[in-house]
Amino acid sequence: MAWKDLIHPKMGNPVKVAYGSTVGIVTCTGDKRIYIDGVYVHAGYGASTSAQLYFVPNGGTTDSPDYRIVDESIADRGSYTFQVYASPLVLENTGDALFVGTGDFESTGAGATCTFMLSGYRES
């Protein structure tokens, strides 16, 4: 694969996820690799919630704790940035997907809606 075979459009529109929900944000199709180098999450200052990322292989359960790679509290800062510096996350087989969700803040059982934005690139 050469650099000329990659396209760098936006990976998708911002996705708003309700508290306690999990949503697919990008899925590999046609065995065309997708390289994810960052996810930005915003809930607003003082929001009591956690941002969750799931790296789900083809056929996996979307919100299984086995596939959760990030569960980060974003209270008291309003946003969170997950960046991959050395090598991007790669979805390479048809059906591999990145899911995002929001969850309980610490032990309160309360939460807020989050907006997720993805950066990266895909094979053309």
N, C-alpha and C positions, 0 to 999 in steps of 0.2 A: 504494500500500500504506500502510495506517495502522498505528499502534502496536497498535491493537486486533486486528490480524490476525496478530500475533506471539504465539507461546507460549514460555514460559521454563522448560520443565521441565529436569531434568538431561538432558544430551545423550546419556547412556548410562552404563553401569556402567564402573568402572575395567577396563582391559584389560591383562592380563599378556602380555608378548611375550618369547619365548625368544631367547637370543642368536643372531644371524644370521638372524632371521626378519623378515618384513614382513607386517603385518595391516591390513585395512581397518577403520577405526574409525567412520566415518560416510559415508553415500552419499546423494546427492540423489535423491529419487523424486518423480514427478508434477510436475516443474518447480517445486517448492516450495523457495524459497531457504533455505539454511542459513548462518547467520552464526557464524563461529568467532572468538572473541576471546581464547582462551588454551588452552594445553596444558601440563599439569604432568606431569613425568616423575620417577619415583623408582626408584633402584636400590640404595639403601643406601650408607652412607659407605664409601669405599674400593673401590667396585665399579669394575672396569676395563671401561668400555664407552662407546659413543657413542649418543646418542638421535637418531633421524632422523625427519623429517616429509616426506611426499610429497603434493603438491597435484596430483592426477591427473585430467585431463579425461576425459570419456566416451570409452571405447575405448583409453585409454592403458595402457601397461605399468606395473604397480603399483610396481615397485622400480627403474624407470629413473632413472639419475642426472639425466636431463633434467628430471625433475619433483621432484627433491629440493630442498626450500627450507631445510632445517635439517639439519646434521650436527654435533652439539655434544658434545664430550667431557664426561662428567659424573663423571670420576674426582676424587677428593679433595674432593668436595662432596656426593655422594650423590643430588642432585636438580637439576633444571633446570626453569625456567619460561619458556615462550615466550608473550609477551603482545603483542597487537596494540592499540596505543593510539589511533591516529588513525582507522582504519577497519578493520573486521573482514575476515578472509578470507571470501569468499562462494562457496559451491557453488550454482550457479543452474540448471544444465541436468541433466536426468535422466541419471544415470550418473556425474556428477562426484563425486569421492570424496577423502577425506583418509585416507592410509595412514600408519602409524607403524612404526618398526623399530628394531632395535639392530644395531650393527656393531662392527667392529674398533676397539679402543682404540689410537690412534696406530699403531705398527707392530708391536705384540706379537702380533696375531692372536688375542688372548684377549678374552673378553667376559662379560657377565652379563645375567641376565634383568632387564627393566625393566617397571614398571607405568605406564601412561599414563592420564590423566584429562583430559577435554575440557570446556571451558566455552563457552557461546554460546547461541544461540536459533534457532528456525526459524519459517517461515511456517506458519500453521494451515490 
